[in-house]
Amino acid sequence: MALNTVESIEAFSSEILQGHWDNVLRIVSQLKIPEKKLMDLYEQVTVSHSVLFQALPRPNRIRLVLTVACFVVYCNMVAPTHRS
């Protein structure tokens, strides 16, 4: 039986506040959250990444793009009818 919870709310909150979006997205991918909240999270991740993108060295940019791409695929699987 899967529970719709995180292991530690403090650790999860810390990941969010520190901008560790790859970890946040990995955790969120295990949860069942409403479509609207999922899209709000996607928007936050996108804004956060776009601000940081130019400051990153090239290898980290590639990792960032792949992280966002994986989340877009996940969003399309969860909410295929949503269009921004």
N, C-alpha and C positions, 0 to 999 in steps of 0.2 A: 504494500500500500504506500503510495507516494503522498507526502504531506506538502502542502503549498507554503513552505516556510524556508527561511534561511537558517543556517547553523548558528550564526551569531549576528544579531542586529547591530552590535557595536562594530564588528569587523566589516560588515557590509556597508554601514554608514561611512566608515573610514575610507573604504575603497572609493565610494562615491565622492567624498570630500577631497580626496587626494587625486581624483581624476584618473583612476586606474580603470578605464572603461573596458579594457579587455577582460578583466576579472569580473566587473559588474555584469557585462553581457553574458559571460559564461554562467554566472549564478542565475541571472534572470531567465536564461534559456531553459532552466529546469522548472520554472514557475508558471503557473497559469494566472496571467494577469489580464485585466480588461484591455480590449483593443485600444481604447483612447489613451490609457496610461502607457501602453507599449509605444504608441506613436509619440507621446510626449517625451518619453525616454529617448527614443530615436532622434527626435529633434534636438534634445539637450546634448546628446553625444555628437551629433553632426556639428552643432555650433561650437562645442568645445574643441573638436578636432580641427575645424576650419581655422580657428584662432591660433592653435598650436602648430599647424602644418608647416608654415613658412619658417619657423624657428628650428625645425628638426633637421638633423643630418639625413641624407638620402636613405640609408637603410631603415631608419625609424619611420620615414614617410611611407615606405613600402609596407611596413608592418601595420601602420595606421590605416592605410587604404584597404588592406586585406581585412582588418578588424571590422571596419565600417561595411565592407562588402558582405562579409559573413552575416552581419546583423540585418542588412537589407534583405538577404535571402531568407533569413529566419522570419522577418516581419511579413514577407510575401507568403511564406508557408502558413503562418498563423492567421493573417488577415489579408487574404489575396484580393479582396474586393476594395480595400482602402486605397484611394488615390489622393495624393497631396495636391 
